């Protein structure tokens, strides 16, 4: 684990994005609320937040952080669902891994909850879009 004890605690923010490509008929079912496993977007949002909070238990040598805020935005489009995560913390190290983990787990949750209606979904383009000290 990297020693961050000499760093000054600061407000830090990271943004990550990704998407899950799916069929237009899957998006239609999602918008109509007719998916077999219920409220897919709410479940994925909660899963992403939980994942951000549990990142240090999932990724070796990742610092446990007192997350101040985790926000997940899910935006259905014609043939995909866009995923964005913003994570904030007041700490000695950043929350990039937490934001990336939030997007990844939200995408996996979407996949799990929609696989009964669409076996050809593709999770793609997960990336860190920004990190900053505020």
Secondary structure, 3 states (H helix, E strand, C coil): CCCCCCCCCEEEEEEEEEEEECCHHHHHHHHHCCCCCCCHHHHHHHHHHHHHHCHHHHCCCCCCCCEEEEEEEEEECCCEEEEEEEEEEEECCCCHHHHHHHHHHHHHHHHHHHCCCCCCCEEEEEEEEEEEEC
